[in-house]
Amino acid sequence: MTSEQAAIAHLRLRLDDRLSIGPGKARLLAAIEETGSLAAAGRRMKMSYKRAWLLVDEMNRAFREPLVSAARGGSSGGGAKLTETGRTVLTAYRASESLAEAAVRAHVEALRRLLCDPTSRKEGGGDEN
């Protein structure tokens, strides 16, 4: 996906009053799946371990089954991995993101054609009232 395509739709799903899932949480889940480590996933996303842990904890508490299972570090090595539910949630989010992007692509492109050249933009171009 090019950076232009990525900017077409930033889907954030509000699942209920406790939880929304958007690009950031989806990237975190994918990074955990790829690295096998919450700390490594956080580093990859330039986020603290604590922030990554808080996001995972929020998601784990909101679903009937946890999305991420983690083992503490130390002599056993620790690590984190997506559960089957975590993989299901990530797959469903990615599918929703693709559908949303396809649905809005023509409209976004029409709006982009109306934009001025960034080099010719005027400062403070908002409503003066």
C-alpha positions as a printed Julia matrix, in Angstrom:
129×3 Matrix{Float64}:
   0.0     0.0    0.0
   1.45    3.37  -1.0
   1.41    6.34   1.34
  -1.32    7.88  -0.84
  -3.48    4.77  -0.52
  -2.86    4.6    3.22
  -4.17    8.14   3.56
  -7.46    7.29   1.83
  -9.14    5.75   4.86
  -8.01    5.68   8.47
 -10.69    3.44   9.83
 -11.49    3.62  13.52
 -14.16    1.21  14.69
 -16.02    2.14  17.87
 -17.06   -1.31  19.09
 -18.83   -0.06  22.21
 -18.38    2.6   24.87
 -15.24    0.82  26.16
 -13.22    0.17  23.05
 -12.36    1.42  19.63
  -9.86   -0.16  17.29
  -8.0     1.87  14.71
  -4.78    1.76  12.74
  -2.54    2.08  15.8
  -3.96   -0.87  17.74
  -4.06   -2.93  14.55
  -0.38   -2.14  13.88
   0.45   -3.06  17.48
  -1.3    -6.42  17.17
   0.48   -7.08  13.86
   3.85   -6.12  15.38
   3.28   -8.49  18.31
   2.46  -11.27  15.85
   5.6   -10.52  13.82
   8.06  -10.04  16.69
   6.71  -12.38  19.36
   7.42   -9.66  21.9
   5.42   -6.81  23.39
   8.62   -4.86  24.07
   9.88   -5.32  20.5
   6.47   -4.4   19.08
   6.47   -1.22  21.18
  10.0    -0.33  20.05
   9.03   -0.9   16.42
   6.18    1.57  16.87
   8.32    4.03  18.86
   6.1     3.57  21.9
   7.04    2.77  25.45
   6.58   -0.73  26.79
   4.11    0.67  29.32
   1.97    2.28  26.59
   1.99   -0.93  24.53
   1.08   -2.96  27.62
  -1.77   -0.58  28.51
  -3.24   -0.82  24.99
  -3.03   -4.62  25.02
  -4.54   -4.74  28.5
  -7.41   -2.49  27.34
  -8.11   -4.81  24.39
  -7.73   -7.98  26.44
 -10.23   -6.73  29.04
 -12.8    -5.66  26.44
 -13.08   -8.99  24.62
 -14.46  -12.25  26.05
 -11.1   -13.88  25.4
  -7.71  -12.13  25.41
  -6.22  -11.01  22.1
  -2.63  -11.32  23.32
  -1.08  -13.86  25.64
   2.16  -12.89  27.29
   4.76  -14.61  29.41
   7.03  -12.63  31.71
  10.68  -12.35  30.82
  13.52  -13.68  32.86
  15.15  -17.11  32.57
  12.2   -18.49  30.56
  12.62  -15.7   27.99
   9.11  -14.27  28.05
   7.33  -13.2   24.92
   3.89  -12.37  23.59
   1.71  -13.77  20.86
  -1.7   -13.24  19.41
  -4.33  -15.7   20.47
  -6.77  -17.14  17.95
  -9.19  -14.38  18.99
  -6.45  -11.8   18.44
  -5.81  -13.08  14.93
  -9.56  -13.05  14.24
  -9.88   -9.45  15.44
  -6.87   -8.3   13.39
  -8.14  -10.08  10.27
 -11.64   -8.59  10.69
 -10.2    -5.11  11.19
  -7.98   -5.4    8.08
 -10.96   -6.65   6.02
 -13.1    -3.74   7.26
 -10.3    -1.31   6.44
 -10.06   -2.67   2.88
 -13.82   -2.44   2.36
 -13.92    1.11   3.71
 -11.03    2.17   1.49
 -12.71    0.7   -1.6
 -16.01    2.38  -0.7
 -14.55    5.89  -0.33
 -11.73    5.82  -2.92
 -13.62    7.61  -5.72
 -14.97   10.27  -3.35
 -11.56   10.94  -1.82
  -9.96   11.21  -5.25
 -12.67   13.68  -6.32
 -11.94   15.78  -3.21
  -8.18   15.62  -3.83
  -8.67   16.97  -7.36
 -10.22   20.07  -5.76
  -7.18   20.76  -3.57
  -4.82   23.57  -4.5
  -1.14   22.97  -5.1
   0.51   22.81  -1.62
   3.14   25.32  -2.72
   0.45   27.88  -3.53
  -1.58   27.56  -0.32
  -2.31   30.78   1.5
  -1.62   31.08   5.22
  -4.65   31.23   7.49
  -7.02   30.22   4.71
  -9.91   29.64   7.13
 -13.14   31.52   7.69
 -12.42   35.03   8.94
 -15.7    35.32  10.9
